[in-house]
Amino acid sequence: MLIFAIESSCDETACAIVKDGREVLSNVVFSQIKTHQKFGGVVPEVAAREHLDSIGVVIKETFEQAAISPKEIDAFASTVGPGLVGCLLVGLNAAKTLSLVHNKPYIGVNHLQAHVCANFIESDLKPPFMCLLVSGGHTQVIRVEDYDKQEIVASTIDDAVGEVYDKVARLMGLPYPGGIMLDKLAQEGNPKAFSLPEAKVGEDEFSFSGLKTALLRLTQSFKGKEMPIKDICASFQHRVSDTLIKKTVNLADKYNYKTIITAGGVAANSELRKKLAQLNDKGYITYAPKMKYCTDNAAMVGSCAYFNPIKCANSLELEVFSRD
């Protein structure tokens, strides 16, 4: 089954053609990072206009890279939420138009479930497993019993981990997107240079607001002095990754799961991936998407459209939504 998928939930205009949910025939991503750098973050109205300007070109290039015509596509899919409404509408209307013009089904996809499905691409992963989903907007542990049977068993009660990365990076004057630069600097620092707090919350909760406040006070303590940025980055990243992995493992043990995966933009973080891989030595089986499938892309949307589509009697009636 060939699915043409579109992702436009935030600041990437992406299209892909995916075969049977696992094989990517083409994957094109147009990033808006340079556009939003001067604002220090994504401006929704600007992002929506950028999607409108680029969607036609990205669709054309996706078909050309795969050397496939629209007539060969079995279904068209797009992300319907959560995300920025104006941005989502661009992908939704483009995919619905393609489905009507070529008389093929339209499939709506949940953005978060698509991140989980990124692990199915070019892998042999099958449920059941425990998934740590970490991104700029979400921090969740998801119990995946089957492709279409999932349950959130833990989530953040305040900031998402990706959001904290960007805010902490801003405290140290790092450029947007700060999380990427923070990760690079952390690899050159001492992770034990500073002892940072871990929130005392329930087993089904994450909290990073206290850690963010601790970093604010720490950076302020160096006013007028040279700030050891690399050591601060390393200490922060050690605390975050340790908290994420520890809680995920505890939940996997609770439900007797031996397979643990991660997904989302923060799944590209070097320390998190290293600590996840170390679990293999402790009897767990771990998966992480390839780096290009961690951040927003349409390949994961195509995989999700195959494995876990949004069920709807008439899919053309699906509308976008901003929150899950």
C-alpha positions as CSV (number, residue, x, y, z in Angstrom):
1,M,0.0,0.0,0.0
2,L,1.4,3.4,-1.1
3,I,0.5,6.4,1.1
4,F,1.3,10.0,0.2
5,A,1.5,11.9,3.5
6,I,1.8,15.6,4.4
7,E,3.0,17.0,7.7
8,S,2.5,20.8,8.4
9,S,1.7,21.0,12.1
10,C,4.4,23.6,13.0
11,D,7.4,24.9,11.1
12,E,8.2,22.1,8.7
13,T,6.5,21.6,5.4
14,A,7.0,17.9,4.7
15,C,5.7,15.3,2.3
16,A,6.6,11.6,1.9
17,I,5.6,8.4,0.1
18,V,5.6,5.4,2.4
19,K,5.0,1.7,1.4
20,D,3.3,-0.6,3.8
21,G,4.1,1.7,6.8
22,R,7.8,0.8,6.9
23,E,9.5,1.6,3.6
24,V,10.1,5.3,2.7
25,L,10.3,5.9,-1.1
26,S,10.7,9.6,-0.8
27,N,10.8,12.1,2.1
28,V,11.1,15.8,1.6
29,V,11.3,18.4,4.4
30,F,11.3,22.2,4.0
31,S,12.4,23.7,7.3
32,Q,11.4,27.3,8.4
33,I,14.1,27.5,11.1
34,K,15.9,30.4,9.4
35,T,12.7,32.3,9.1
36,H,11.8,32.1,12.8
37,Q,15.3,32.5,14.2
38,K,15.0,36.3,14.2
39,F,11.9,36.0,16.4
40,G,13.4,33.5,18.8
41,G,10.6,31.0,18.2
42,V,7.8,30.0,15.8
43,V,5.3,32.7,14.8
44,P,2.1,30.9,13.8
45,E,0.9,33.4,11.2
46,V,4.3,33.5,9.5
47,A,4.6,29.7,9.6
48,A,1.2,29.3,7.9
49,R,2.2,31.6,5.1
50,E,5.5,29.7,4.6
51,H,3.5,26.5,4.3
52,L,1.3,28.0,1.6
53,D,4.3,29.2,-0.3
54,S,6.2,25.9,-0.2
55,I,3.6,23.1,-0.2
56,G,3.2,22.9,-4.0
57,V,7.0,22.6,-4.6
58,V,7.4,20.0,-1.8
59,I,4.5,17.9,-3.2
60,K,6.1,18.0,-6.7
61,E,9.6,17.1,-5.5
62,T,8.2,14.2,-3.4
63,F,6.6,12.5,-6.4
64,E,9.7,13.2,-8.5
65,Q,12.1,11.6,-5.9
66,A,10.0,8.4,-5.8
67,A,9.5,8.4,-9.5
68,I,5.8,7.6,-8.8
69,S,2.7,9.3,-10.3
70,P,-0.4,10.3,-8.2
71,K,-2.4,7.5,-9.9
72,E,-0.2,4.9,-8.2
73,I,-1.0,6.2,-4.7
74,D,-3.5,4.2,-2.7
75,A,-4.4,6.9,-0.2
76,F,-3.5,10.5,0.8
77,A,-2.9,11.4,4.4
78,S,-2.1,14.5,6.6
79,T,-1.7,15.5,10.2
80,V,-4.9,16.9,11.6
81,G,-3.6,17.7,15.1
82,P,-2.4,18.6,17.6
83,G,-0.6,21.6,16.2
84,L,-0.9,25.2,14.9
85,V,-4.4,25.4,13.3
86,G,-3.4,27.7,10.4
87,C,-0.5,25.4,9.6
88,L,-2.5,22.2,9.9
89,L,-5.1,23.5,7.5
90,V,-2.6,23.9,4.7
91,G,-1.6,20.2,4.8
92,L,-5.2,19.1,5.4
93,N,-6.6,21.0,2.4
94,A,-3.7,19.9,0.2
95,A,-4.2,16.2,1.1
96,K,-8.0,16.3,0.8
97,T,-7.7,18.0,-2.6
98,L,-5.3,15.4,-3.9
99,S,-7.6,12.6,-2.7
100,L,-10.7,14.1,-4.4
101,V,-8.8,14.9,-7.7
102,H,-7.4,11.3,-7.9
103,N,-10.4,9.6,-6.4
104,K,-8.5,8.0,-3.5
105,P,-9.2,7.8,0.2
106,Y,-8.1,10.5,2.6
107,I,-6.6,9.5,6.0
108,G,-6.3,11.8,9.0
109,V,-3.4,11.3,11.5
110,N,-2.7,12.3,15.1
111,H,0.7,14.0,15.3
112,L,1.7,12.3,18.5
113,Q,0.8,8.9,17.3
114,A,2.8,9.6,14.2
115,H,5.9,10.2,16.3
116,V,5.4,6.8,17.9
117,C,5.1,5.2,14.4
118,A,8.4,6.7,13.4
119,N,10.0,3.7,15.1
120,F,8.2,1.3,12.6
121,I,10.1,2.9,9.7
122,E,12.9,0.7,8.4
123,S,12.6,-1.6,11.5
124,D,11.0,-4.8,12.7
125,L,9.4,-3.3,15.8
126,K,6.0,-4.6,16.8
127,P,3.8,-4.0,19.9
128,P,3.7,-4.4,22.8
129,F,6.2,-1.8,24.0
130,M,6.6,1.3,26.3
131,C,7.2,4.5,24.5
132,L,8.8,7.7,25.9
133,L,7.5,10.5,23.8
134,V,9.4,13.7,24.2
135,S,9.0,16.9,22.2
136,G,8.6,20.7,22.4
137,G,5.0,20.3,23.4
138,H,4.7,16.9,25.1
139,T,6.4,14.6,27.6
140,Q,4.6,11.3,27.9
141,V,5.1,7.7,28.5
142,I,2.7,5.7,26.4
143,R,1.8,2.0,26.8
144,V,1.4,0.6,23.3
145,E,-0.5,-2.7,23.6
146,D,-1.2,-2.9,19.8
147,Y,-0.9,-0.7,16.8
148,D,-4.2,1.0,17.5
149,K,-4.4,0.4,21.2
150,Q,-2.4,3.0,23.3
151,E,-2.7,4.4,26.8
152,I,-0.9,7.4,28.3
153,V,0.5,6.2,31.6
154,A,2.6,9.3,32.5
155,S,2.8,12.9,31.4
156,T,4.2,16.3,32.5
157,I,2.2,18.5,34.9
158,D,4.0,21.6,33.6
159,D,6.5,22.3,30.9
160,A,7.3,19.8,28.2
161,V,11.0,18.7,28.2
162,G,11.7,20.3,24.8
163,E,10.2,23.6,25.9
164,V,12.5,23.5,29.0
165,Y,15.5,22.9,26.8
166,D,14.7,26.0,24.7
167,K,14.0,28.1,27.8
168,V,17.2,27.1,29.5
169,A,19.2,27.6,26.3
170,R,17.8,31.1,26.2
171,L,19.0,31.8,29.8
172,M,22.5,31.2,28.6
173,G,22.1,33.3,25.4
174,L,22.1,30.4,23.0
175,P,20.5,31.0,19.6
176,Y,17.2,29.4,18.5
177,P,16.6,26.5,18.3
178,G,18.4,26.3,21.6
179,G,17.9,22.6,22.4
180,I,20.2,21.5,19.6
181,M,23.0,23.9,20.6
182,L,22.6,22.9,24.3
183,D,23.0,19.2,23.4
184,K,26.2,20.0,21.5
185,L,27.8,22.0,24.3
186,A,26.8,19.4,26.9
187,Q,28.9,16.8,25.2
188,E,32.0,18.9,26.0
189,G,31.1,19.6,29.6
190,N,31.2,17.9,33.0
191,P,27.7,16.3,33.8
192,K,28.6,16.3,37.6
193,A,29.7,19.9,37.8
194,F,26.4,21.0,39.3
195,S,23.9,19.1,41.4
196,L,20.5,19.9,40.1
197,P,17.1,19.0,41.6
198,E,14.7,16.3,40.5
199,A,11.0,16.9,41.1
200,K,9.3,14.8,43.7
201,V,6.1,13.8,41.9
202,G,4.1,10.7,41.3
203,E,5.2,7.8,39.2
204,D,2.8,8.9,36.5
205,E,4.0,12.5,36.4
206,F,6.9,14.6,35.2
207,S,7.7,18.1,36.3
208,F,10.5,20.3,35.0
209,S,9.4,23.8,36.3
210,G,11.6,23.4,39.4
211,L,14.6,22.4,37.4
212,K,14.0,25.4,35.1
213,T,13.9,27.7,38.2
214,A,17.1,26.2,39.5
215,L,18.8,26.9,36.2
216,L,17.6,30.5,36.3
217,R,19.2,31.0,39.7
218,L,22.4,29.2,38.7
219,T,22.9,31.3,35.6
220,Q,22.1,34.5,37.6
221,S,24.8,33.5,40.2
222,F,27.5,34.1,37.5
223,K,26.5,37.7,36.9
224,G,29.7,39.6,36.2
225,K,31.7,36.4,36.0
226,E,32.4,34.0,33.2
227,M,29.7,31.4,33.0
228,P,30.8,27.7,32.6
229,I,28.2,27.1,29.9
230,K,29.4,23.7,28.9
231,D,29.3,22.3,32.4
232,I,25.9,23.8,33.0
233,C,24.6,22.3,29.8
234,A,26.0,18.9,30.7
235,S,24.7,18.9,34.3
236,F,21.2,20.0,33.0
237,Q,21.2,17.3,30.3
238,H,22.3,14.6,32.7
239,R,19.5,15.4,35.2
240,V,16.8,15.5,32.4
241,S,17.9,12.3,30.7
242,D,18.3,10.5,33.9
243,T,14.8,11.4,35.1
244,L,13.2,10.5,31.7
245,I,14.9,7.1,31.5
246,K,14.4,6.1,35.1
247,K,10.7,6.8,35.1
248,T,10.1,5.1,31.8
249,V,12.0,2.0,33.0
250,N,9.9,1.9,36.2
251,L,6.7,2.0,34.2
252,A,7.9,-0.7,31.8
253,D,8.7,-2.9,34.8
254,K,5.3,-2.2,36.3
255,Y,3.5,-3.4,33.1
256,N,6.1,-6.2,32.5
257,Y,7.3,-4.7,29.2
258,K,10.8,-5.5,28.0
259,T,10.7,-3.4,24.9
260,I,11.3,0.4,25.4
261,I,11.3,3.0,22.6
262,T,11.6,6.8,22.4
263,A,10.0,9.2,19.9
264,G,9.6,12.9,19.2
265,G,12.0,15.8,18.6
266,V,13.9,15.3,21.8
267,A,14.5,11.7,20.9
268,A,17.4,13.1,18.8
269,N,19.2,14.1,22.0
270,S,22.6,12.4,22.2
271,E,22.5,11.7,26.0
272,L,19.0,10.4,25.9
273,R,19.8,8.0,23.1
274,K,23.0,6.9,24.8
275,K,21.2,6.1,28.1
276,L,18.4,4.3,26.2
277,A,20.9,2.1,24.3
278,Q,22.6,1.2,27.6
279,L,19.4,-0.5,28.7
280,N,20.1,-3.3,26.2
281,D,22.8,-4.5,28.6
282,K,20.2,-4.8,31.4
283,G,17.9,-7.1,29.4
284,Y,15.7,-4.6,27.7
285,I,15.2,-4.3,23.9
286,T,15.3,-0.6,22.8
287,Y,14.5,1.3,19.7
288,A,14.9,4.9,18.6
289,P,14.0,6.4,15.2
290,K,16.7,7.4,12.8
291,M,17.6,11.0,13.5
292,K,15.8,12.3,10.4
293,Y,12.6,10.8,11.7
294,C,12.7,12.3,15.2
295,T,11.8,15.8,14.3
296,D,8.6,16.6,12.4
297,N,8.5,14.8,9.0
298,A,5.9,13.2,6.7
299,A,7.4,9.7,6.7
300,M,6.1,9.1,10.2
301,V,2.7,10.4,9.1
302,G,2.6,7.9,6.3
303,S,3.5,5.1,8.6
304,C,0.8,6.2,11.1
305,A,-1.8,6.4,8.3
306,Y,-1.0,2.7,7.7
307,F,-0.8,1.4,11.2
308,N,-3.0,3.7,13.3
309,P,-5.2,6.1,11.3
310,I,-7.9,8.2,12.9
311,K,-11.1,6.2,12.6
312,C,-13.9,8.2,10.9
313,A,-17.0,7.2,9.0
314,N,-16.3,9.9,6.4
315,S,-12.7,11.0,6.7
316,L,-13.2,14.0,4.4
317,E,-15.2,15.5,7.3
318,L,-12.2,15.5,9.6
319,E,-11.1,18.9,10.8
320,V,-7.9,20.1,12.5
321,F,-7.4,20.5,16.2
322,S,-4.8,22.4,18.2
323,R,-4.6,20.2,21.3
324,D,-4.8,16.5,22.0
